[in-house]
Amino acid sequence: MKRPRQRPLTRELMLVIAVKLVLIVTIKLVFFSDAVKPDSDEVARALLTQPSPAQRNSNP
C-alpha cells in the first residue's frame, strides 16, 4: 500500500493548500502589516470640512 504522500491526488491537494496558505500570508503582510497612525489634527480638520450627509441631501 502506498503512503498517503505518494498518491497523486493527495500530493496535489497538499500543494494547493500550501500555495493558498502562502498567498493568504503574503496578502496579509502586504496589505495589513502597516499600522495606520493618522495625525489627530489632520483627521479633525478633514472631518470638520466635509459636509454631513444631512447637509448633502438638503441641497436641491
PDB file with SEQRES, HELIX, SHEET and CRYST1 records, atoms N, CA, C and O in Angstrom:
SEQRES   1 A   60  MET LYS ARG PRO ARG GLN ARG PRO LEU THR ARG GLU LEU          
SEQRES   2 A   60  MET LEU VAL ILE ALA VAL LYS LEU VAL LEU ILE VAL THR          
SEQRES   3 A   60  ILE LYS LEU VAL PHE PHE SER ASP ALA VAL LYS PRO ASP          
SEQRES   4 A   60  SER ASP GLU VAL ALA ARG ALA LEU LEU THR GLN PRO SER          
SEQRES   5 A   60  PRO ALA GLN ARG ASN SER ASN PRO                              
HELIX    1 AA1 PRO A    4  GLN A    6  5                                   3    
HELIX    2 AA2 PRO A    8  PHE A   32  1                                  25    
HELIX    3 AA3 SER A   40  THR A   49  1                                  10    
HELIX    4 AA4 PRO A   53  SER A   58  1                                   6    
CRYST1    1.000    1.000    1.000  90.00  90.00  90.00 P 1           1          
ATOM      1  N   MET A   1       0.840  -1.181   0.000  1.00  0.00           N  
ATOM      2  CA  MET A   1       0.000   0.000   0.000  1.00  0.00           C  
ATOM      3  C   MET A   1       0.890   1.251   0.000  1.00  0.00           C  
ATOM      4  O   MET A   1       1.902   1.316   0.698  1.00  0.00           O  
ATOM      5  N   LYS A   2       0.489   2.224  -0.791  1.00  0.00           N  
ATOM      6  CA  LYS A   2       1.281   3.444  -0.900  1.00  0.00           C  
ATOM      7  C   LYS A   2       1.079   4.336   0.312  1.00  0.00           C  
ATOM      8  O   LYS A   2       0.015   4.338   0.931  1.00  0.00           O  
ATOM      9  N   ARG A   3       2.107   5.085   0.638  1.00  0.00           N  
ATOM     10  CA  ARG A   3       1.981   6.069   1.703  1.00  0.00           C  
ATOM     11  C   ARG A   3       1.104   7.213   1.197  1.00  0.00           C  
ATOM     12  O   ARG A   3       1.046   7.449  -0.010  1.00  0.00           O  
ATOM     13  N   PRO A   4       0.411   7.938   2.105  1.00  0.00           N  
ATOM     14  CA  PRO A   4      -0.519   8.994   1.662  1.00  0.00           C  
ATOM     15  C   PRO A   4       0.146  10.091   0.821  1.00  0.00           C  
ATOM     16  O   PRO A   4      -0.492  10.653  -0.069  1.00  0.00           O  
ATOM     17  N   ARG A   5       1.407  10.396   1.090  1.00  0.00           N  
ATOM     18  CA  ARG A   5       2.061  11.458   0.330  1.00  0.00           C  
ATOM     19  C   ARG A   5       2.418  11.025  -1.087  1.00  0.00           C  
ATOM     20  O   ARG A   5       2.771  11.867  -1.913  1.00  0.00           O  
ATOM     21  N   GLN A   6       2.337   9.747  -1.382  1.00  0.00           N  
ATOM     22  CA  GLN A   6       2.708   9.267  -2.702  1.00  0.00           C  
ATOM     23  C   GLN A   6       1.520   9.206  -3.650  1.00  0.00           C  
ATOM     24  O   GLN A   6       1.707   9.021  -4.852  1.00  0.00           O  
ATOM     25  N   ARG A   7       0.314   9.355  -3.143  1.00  0.00           N  
ATOM     26  CA  ARG A   7      -0.853   9.333  -4.014  1.00  0.00           C  
ATOM     27  C   ARG A   7      -0.947  10.665  -4.746  1.00  0.00           C  
ATOM     28  O   ARG A   7      -0.795  11.716  -4.123  1.00  0.00           O  
ATOM     29  N   PRO A   8      -1.194  10.644  -6.058  1.00  0.00           N  
ATOM     30  CA  PRO A   8      -1.195  11.886  -6.836  1.00  0.00           C  
ATOM     31  C   PRO A   8      -2.236  12.909  -6.363  1.00  0.00           C  
ATOM     32  O   PRO A   8      -1.933  14.100  -6.285  1.00  0.00           O  
ATOM     33  N   LEU A   9      -3.435  12.471  -6.053  1.00  0.00           N  
ATOM     34  CA  LEU A   9      -4.480  13.399  -5.636  1.00  0.00           C  
ATOM     35  C   LEU A   9      -4.129  14.041  -4.302  1.00  0.00           C  
ATOM     36  O   LEU A   9      -4.310  15.246  -4.129  1.00  0.00           O  
ATOM     37  N   THR A  10      -3.638  13.261  -3.374  1.00  0.00           N  
ATOM     38  CA  THR A  10      -3.251  13.800  -2.067  1.00  0.00           C  
ATOM     39  C   THR A  10      -2.101  14.781  -2.210  1.00  0.00           C  
ATOM     40  O   THR A  10      -2.098  15.834  -1.572  1.00  0.00           O  
ATOM     41  N   ARG A  11      -1.136  14.446  -3.034  1.00  0.00           N  
ATOM     42  CA  ARG A  11       0.006  15.334  -3.250  1.00  0.00           C  
ATOM     43  C   ARG A  11      -0.448  16.651  -3.876  1.00  0.00           C  
ATOM     44  O   ARG A  11       0.027  17.719  -3.490  1.00  0.00           O  
ATOM     45  N   GLU A  12      -1.357  16.576  -4.831  1.00  0.00           N  
ATOM     46  CA  GLU A  12      -1.859  17.781  -5.481  1.00  0.00           C  
ATOM     47  C   GLU A  12      -2.670  18.641  -4.515  1.00  0.00           C  
ATOM     48  O   GLU A  12      -2.544  19.865  -4.520  1.00  0.00           O  
ATOM     49  N   LEU A  13      -3.492  18.015  -3.698  1.00  0.00           N  
ATOM     50  CA  LEU A  13      -4.277  18.765  -2.716  1.00  0.00           C  
ATOM     51  C   LEU A  13      -3.379  19.432  -1.688  1.00  0.00           C  
ATOM     52  O   LEU A  13      -3.621  20.576  -1.303  1.00  0.00           O  
ATOM     53  N   MET A  14      -2.355  18.737  -1.243  1.00  0.00           N  
ATOM     54  CA  MET A  14      -1.422  19.333  -0.283  1.00  0.00           C  
ATOM     55  C   MET A  14      -0.699  20.523  -0.908  1.00  0.00           C  
ATOM     56  O   MET A  14      -0.469  21.525  -0.230  1.00  0.00           O  
ATOM     57  N   LEU A  15      -0.340  20.432  -2.179  1.00  0.00           N  
ATOM     58  CA  LEU A  15       0.321  21.524  -2.878  1.00  0.00           C  
ATOM     59  C   LEU A  15      -0.616  22.735  -3.007  1.00  0.00           C  
ATOM     60  O   LEU A  15      -0.195  23.872  -2.793  1.00  0.00           O  
ATOM     61  N   VAL A  16      -1.864  22.493  -3.352  1.00  0.00           N  
ATOM     62  CA  VAL A  16      -2.847  23.580  -3.481  1.00  0.00           C  
ATOM     63  C   VAL A  16      -3.061  24.263  -2.144  1.00  0.00           C  
ATOM     64  O   VAL A  16      -3.114  25.491  -2.080  1.00  0.00           O  
ATOM     65  N   ILE A  17      -3.184  23.496  -1.082  1.00  0.00           N  
ATOM     66  CA  ILE A  17      -3.383  24.077   0.256  1.00  0.00           C  
ATOM     67  C   ILE A  17      -2.157  24.887   0.673  1.00  0.00           C  
ATOM     68  O   ILE A  17      -2.297  25.967   1.247  1.00  0.00           O  
ATOM     69  N   ALA A  18      -0.978  24.387   0.394  1.00  0.00           N  
ATOM     70  CA  ALA A  18       0.244  25.117   0.746  1.00  0.00           C  
ATOM     71  C   ALA A  18       0.335  26.430  -0.028  1.00  0.00           C  
ATOM     72  O   ALA A  18       0.708  27.452   0.547  1.00  0.00           O  
ATOM     73  N   VAL A  19       0.003  26.423  -1.312  1.00  0.00           N  
ATOM     74  CA  VAL A  19       0.040  27.637  -2.124  1.00  0.00           C  
ATOM     75  C   VAL A  19      -0.979  28.645  -1.608  1.00  0.00           C  
ATOM     76  O   VAL A  19      -0.684  29.838  -1.536  1.00  0.00           O  
ATOM     77  N   LYS A  20      -2.167  28.184  -1.251  1.00  0.00           N  
ATOM     78  CA  LYS A  20      -3.197  29.092  -0.720  1.00  0.00           C  
ATOM     79  C   LYS A  20      -2.749  29.712   0.602  1.00  0.00           C  
ATOM     80  O   LYS A  20      -2.958  30.903   0.829  1.00  0.00           O  
ATOM     81  N   LEU A  21      -2.144  28.923   1.462  1.00  0.00           N  
ATOM     82  CA  LEU A  21      -1.658  29.467   2.729  1.00  0.00           C  
ATOM     83  C   LEU A  21      -0.581  30.526   2.509  1.00  0.00           C  
ATOM     84  O   LEU A  21      -0.582  31.566   3.168  1.00  0.00           O  
ATOM     85  N   VAL A  22       0.327  30.262   1.593  1.00  0.00           N  
ATOM     86  CA  VAL A  22       1.377  31.240   1.290  1.00  0.00           C  
ATOM     87  C   VAL A  22       0.760  32.508   0.718  1.00  0.00           C  
ATOM     88  O   VAL A  22       1.187  33.611   1.060  1.00  0.00           O  
ATOM     89  N   LEU A  23      -0.226  32.368  -0.139  1.00  0.00           N  
ATOM     90  CA  LEU A  23      -0.901  33.519  -0.725  1.00  0.00           C  
ATOM     91  C   LEU A  23      -1.624  34.340   0.329  1.00  0.00           C  
ATOM     92  O   LEU A  23      -1.553  35.569   0.308  1.00  0.00           O  
ATOM     93  N   ILE A  24      -2.316  33.684   1.245  1.00  0.00           N  
ATOM     94  CA  ILE A  24      -3.036  34.383   2.311  1.00  0.00           C  
ATOM     95  C   ILE A  24      -2.059  35.136   3.207  1.00  0.00           C  
ATOM     96  O   ILE A  24      -2.297  36.295   3.547  1.00  0.00           O  
ATOM     97  N   VAL A  25      -0.975  34.495   3.585  1.00  0.00           N  
ATOM     98  CA  VAL A  25       0.017  35.151   4.442  1.00  0.00           C  
ATOM     99  C   VAL A  25       0.651  36.334   3.716  1.00  0.00           C  
ATOM    100  O   VAL A  25       0.865  37.385   4.320  1.00  0.00           O  
ATOM    101  N   THR A  26       0.948  36.178   2.445  1.00  0.00           N  
ATOM    102  CA  THR A  26       1.543  37.264   1.669  1.00  0.00           C  
ATOM    103  C   THR A  26       0.605  38.455   1.577  1.00  0.00           C  
ATOM    104  O   THR A  26       1.031  39.593   1.779  1.00  0.00           O  
ATOM    105  N   ILE A  27      -0.660  38.214   1.278  1.00  0.00           N  
ATOM    106  CA  ILE A  27      -1.638  39.299   1.203  1.00  0.00           C  
ATOM    107  C   ILE A  27      -1.775  39.989   2.547  1.00  0.00           C  
ATOM    108  O   ILE A  27      -1.845  41.217   2.614  1.00  0.00           O  
ATOM    109  N   LYS A  28      -1.813  39.217   3.606  1.00  0.00           N  
ATOM    110  CA  LYS A  28      -1.928  39.799   4.946  1.00  0.00           C  
ATOM    111  C   LYS A  28      -0.729  40.679   5.255  1.00  0.00           C  
ATOM    112  O   LYS A  28      -0.893  41.783   5.775  1.00  0.00           O  
ATOM    113  N   LEU A  29       0.461  40.215   4.947  1.00  0.00           N  
ATOM    114  CA  LEU A  29       1.658  41.002   5.232  1.00  0.00           C  
ATOM    115  C   LEU A  29       1.738  42.263   4.377  1.00  0.00           C  
ATOM    116  O   LEU A  29       2.141  43.320   4.862  1.00  0.00           O  
ATOM    117  N   VAL A  30       1.359  42.154   3.117  1.00  0.00           N  
ATOM    118  CA  VAL A  30       1.481  43.295   2.213  1.00  0.00           C  
ATOM    119  C   VAL A  30       0.455  44.372   2.536  1.00  0.00           C  
ATOM    120  O   VAL A  30       0.794  45.555   2.576  1.00  0.00           O  
ATOM    121  N   PHE A  31      -0.794  43.981   2.768  1.00  0.00           N  
ATOM    122  CA  PHE A  31      -1.858  44.966   2.909  1.00  0.00           C  
ATOM    123  C   PHE A  31      -2.169  45.353   4.347  1.00  0.00           C  
ATOM    124  O   PHE A  31      -2.647  46.462   4.583  1.00  0.00           O  
ATOM    125  N   PHE A  32      -1.920  44.489   5.305  1.00  0.00           N  
ATOM    126  CA  PHE A  32      -2.393  44.742   6.666  1.00  0.00           C  
ATOM    127  C   PHE A  32      -1.277  44.855   7.706  1.00  0.00           C  
ATOM    128  O   PHE A  32      -1.575  44.927   8.898  1.00  0.00           O  
ATOM    129  N   SER A  33      -0.028  44.871   7.308  1.00  0.00           N  
ATOM    130  CA  SER A  33       1.037  44.918   8.296  1.00  0.00           C  
ATOM    131  C   SER A  33       1.381  46.340   8.731  1.00  0.00           C  
ATOM    132  O   SER A  33       1.890  46.540   9.834  1.00  0.00           O  
ATOM    133  N   ASP A  34       1.112  47.325   7.884  1.00  0.00           N  
ATOM    134  CA  ASP A  34       1.460  48.705   8.199  1.00  0.00           C  
ATOM    135  C   ASP A  34       0.344  49.323   9.028  1.00  0.00           C  
ATOM    136  O   ASP A  34      -0.789  49.448   8.564  1.00  0.00           O  
ATOM    137  N   ALA A  35       0.665  49.705  10.240  1.00  0.00           N  
ATOM    138  CA  ALA A  35      -0.343  50.323  11.100  1.00  0.00           C  
ATOM    139  C   ALA A  35      -0.622  51.742  10.630  1.00  0.00           C  
ATOM    140  O   ALA A  35       0.288  52.485  10.265  1.00  0.00           O  
ATOM    141  N   VAL A  36      -1.894  52.098  10.646  1.00  0.00           N  
ATOM    142  CA  VAL A  36      -2.294  53.436  10.252  1.00  0.00           C  
ATOM    143  C   VAL A  36      -2.250  54.321  11.488  1.00  0.00           C  
ATOM    144  O   VAL A  36      -2.926  54.055  12.482  1.00  0.00           O  
ATOM    145  N   LYS A  37      -1.444  55.377  11.413  1.00  0.00           N  
ATOM    146  CA  LYS A  37      -1.304  56.293  12.539  1.00  0.00           C  
ATOM    147  C   LYS A  37      -1.610  57.714  12.059  1.00  0.00           C  
ATOM    148  O   LYS A  37      -0.693  58.497  11.812  1.00  0.00           O  
ATOM    149  N   PRO A  38      -2.889  58.043  11.930  1.00  0.00           N  
ATOM    150  CA  PRO A  38      -3.211  59.370  11.432  1.00  0.00           C  
ATOM    151  C   PRO A  38      -2.931  60.446  12.477  1.00  0.00           C  
ATOM    152  O   PRO A  38      -2.999  60.197  13.681  1.00  0.00           O  
ATOM    153  N   ASP A  39      -2.620  61.621  12.001  1.00  0.00           N  
ATOM    154  CA  ASP A  39      -2.423  62.770  12.876  1.00  0.00           C  
ATOM    155  C   ASP A  39      -3.803  63.268  13.310  1.00  0.00           C  
ATOM    156  O   ASP A  39      -4.665  63.508  12.464  1.00  0.00           O  
ATOM    157  N   SER A  40      -4.018  63.425  14.598  1.00  0.00           N  
ATOM    158  CA  SER A  40      -5.349  63.772  15.092  1.00  0.00           C  
ATOM    159  C   SER A  40      -5.806  65.140  14.604  1.00  0.00           C  
ATOM    160  O   SER A  40      -7.000  65.339  14.381  1.00  0.00           O  
ATOM    161  N   ASP A  41      -4.892  66.085  14.432  1.00  0.00           N  
ATOM    162  CA  ASP A  41      -5.276  67.404  13.933  1.00  0.00           C  
ATOM    163  C   ASP A  41      -5.757  67.329  12.491  1.00  0.00           C  
ATOM    164  O   ASP A  41      -6.740  67.973  12.124  1.00  0.00           O  
ATOM    165  N   GLU A  42      -5.072  66.553  11.686  1.00  0.00           N  
ATOM    166  CA  GLU A  42      -5.476  66.412  10.286  1.00  0.00           C  
ATOM    167  C   GLU A  42      -6.818  65.699  10.170  1.00  0.00           C  
ATOM    168  O   GLU A  42      -7.645  66.076   9.340  1.00  0.00           O  
ATOM    169  N   VAL A  43      -7.045  64.687  10.981  1.00  0.00           N  
ATOM    170  CA  VAL A  43      -8.313  63.962  10.960  1.00  0.00           C  
ATOM    171  C   VAL A  43      -9.446  64.888  11.395  1.00  0.00           C  
ATOM    172  O   VAL A  43     -10.508  64.898  10.771  1.00  0.00           O  
ATOM    173  N   ALA A  44      -9.234  65.658  12.449  1.00  0.00           N  
ATOM    174  CA  ALA A  44     -10.265  66.582  12.921  1.00  0.00           C  
ATOM    175  C   ALA A  44     -10.577  67.621  11.850  1.00  0.00           C  
ATOM    176  O   ALA A  44     -11.745  67.934  11.619  1.00  0.00           O  
ATOM    177  N   ARG A  45      -9.563  68.154  11.203  1.00  0.00           N  
ATOM    178  CA  ARG A  45      -9.767  69.151  10.153  1.00  0.00           C  
ATOM    179  C   ARG A  45     -10.548  68.558   8.985  1.00  0.00           C  
ATOM    180  O   ARG A  45     -11.443  69.208   8.445  1.00  0.00           O  
ATOM    181  N   ALA A  46     -10.217  67.332   8.592  1.00  0.00           N  
ATOM    182  CA  ALA A  46     -10.913  66.687   7.480  1.00  0.00           C  
ATOM    183  C   ALA A  46     -12.367  66.407   7.827  1.00  0.00           C  
ATOM    184  O   ALA A  46     -13.251  66.566   6.985  1.00  0.00           O  
ATOM    185  N   LEU A  47     -12.618  65.990   9.062  1.00  0.00           N  
ATOM    186  CA  LEU A  47     -13.996  65.709   9.468  1.00  0.00           C  
ATOM    187  C   LEU A  47     -14.827  66.984   9.553  1.00  0.00           C  
ATOM    188  O   LEU A  47     -16.017  66.972   9.236  1.00  0.00           O  
ATOM    189  N   LEU A  48     -14.215  68.072   9.974  1.00  0.00           N  
ATOM    190  CA  LEU A  48     -14.953  69.321  10.116  1.00  0.00           C  
ATOM    191  C   LEU A  48     -15.221  69.997   8.779  1.00  0.00           C  
ATOM    192  O   LEU A  48     -16.199  70.734   8.655  1.00  0.00           O  
ATOM    193  N   THR A  49     -14.387  69.768   7.785  1.00  0.00           N  
ATOM    194  CA  THR A  49     -14.577  70.423   6.495  1.00  0.00           C  
ATOM    195  C   THR A  49     -15.501  69.649   5.571  1.00  0.00           C  
ATOM    196  O   THR A  49     -16.019  70.231   4.618  1.00  0.00           O  
ATOM    197  N   GLN A  50     -15.728  68.374   5.804  1.00  0.00           N  
ATOM    198  CA  GLN A  50     -16.624  67.592   4.952  1.00  0.00           C  
ATOM    199  C   GLN A  50     -18.069  67.858   5.355  1.00  0.00           C  
ATOM    200  O   GLN A  50     -18.383  67.884   6.545  1.00  0.00           O  
ATOM    201  N   PRO A  51     -18.948  68.053   4.385  1.00  0.00           N  
ATOM    202  CA  PRO A  51     -20.358  68.231   4.729  1.00  0.00           C  
ATOM    203  C   PRO A  51     -20.962  66.920   5.223  1.00  0.00           C  
ATOM    204  O   PRO A  51     -20.611  65.839   4.750  1.00  0.00           O  
ATOM    205  N   SER A  52     -21.865  67.037   6.170  1.00  0.00           N  
ATOM    206  CA  SER A  52     -22.513  65.839   6.702  1.00  0.00           C  
ATOM    207  C   SER A  52     -23.530  65.322   5.691  1.00  0.00           C  
ATOM    208  O   SER A  52     -23.915  66.065   4.789  1.00  0.00           O  
ATOM    209  N   PRO A  53     -23.981  64.066   5.811  1.00  0.00           N  
ATOM    210  CA  PRO A  53     -24.974  63.529   4.865  1.00  0.00           C  
ATOM    211  C   PRO A  53     -26.270  64.334   4.869  1.00  0.00           C  
ATOM    212  O   PRO A  53     -26.907  64.467   3.825  1.00  0.00           O  
ATOM    213  N   ALA A  54     -26.668  64.864   5.999  1.00  0.00           N  
ATOM    214  CA  ALA A  54     -27.896  65.674   6.069  1.00  0.00           C  
ATOM    215  C   ALA A  54     -27.744  66.950   5.258  1.00  0.00           C  
ATOM    216  O   ALA A  54     -28.689  67.376   4.594  1.00  0.00           O  
ATOM    217  N   GLN A  55     -26.578  67.561   5.300  1.00  0.00           N  
ATOM    218  CA  GLN A  55     -26.338  68.777   4.526  1.00  0.00           C  
ATOM    219  C   GLN A  55     -26.283  68.489   3.042  1.00  0.00           C  
ATOM    220  O   GLN A  55     -26.712  69.316   2.238  1.00  0.00           O  
ATOM    221  N   ARG A  56     -25.768  67.338   2.663  1.00  0.00           N  
ATOM    222  CA  ARG A  56     -25.697  66.974   1.237  1.00  0.00           C  
ATOM    223  C   ARG A  56     -27.090  66.760   0.685  1.00  0.00           C  
ATOM    224  O   ARG A  56     -27.364  67.161  -0.446  1.00  0.00           O  
ATOM    225  N   ASN A  57     -27.983  66.140   1.447  1.00  0.00           N  
ATOM    226  CA  ASN A  57     -29.328  65.825   0.954  1.00  0.00           C  
ATOM    227  C   ASN A  57     -30.222  67.045   0.939  1.00  0.00           C  
ATOM    228  O   ASN A  57     -31.209  67.045   0.202  1.00  0.00           O  
ATOM    229  N   SER A  58     -29.940  68.086   1.705  1.00  0.00           N  
ATOM    230  CA  SER A  58     -30.816  69.261   1.775  1.00  0.00           C  
ATOM    231  C   SER A  58     -30.642  70.159   0.561  1.00  0.00           C  
ATOM    232  O   SER A  58     -31.524  70.963   0.259  1.00  0.00           O  
ATOM    233  N   ASN A  59     -29.512  70.037  -0.146  1.00  0.00           N  
ATOM    234  CA  ASN A  59     -29.303  70.886  -1.328  1.00  0.00           C  
ATOM    235  C   ASN A  59     -30.135  70.369  -2.495  1.00  0.00           C  
ATOM    236  O   ASN A  59     -30.082  69.180  -2.810  1.00  0.00           O  
ATOM    237  N   PRO A  60     -30.919  71.262  -3.156  1.00  0.00           N  
ATOM    238  CA  PRO A  60     -31.752  70.793  -4.290  1.00  0.00           C  
ATOM    239  C   PRO A  60     -30.969  70.565  -5.551  1.00  0.00           C  
ATOM    240  O   PRO A  60     -31.538  70.175  -6.570  1.00  0.00           O  
TER     241      PRO A  60                                                      
END                                                                             
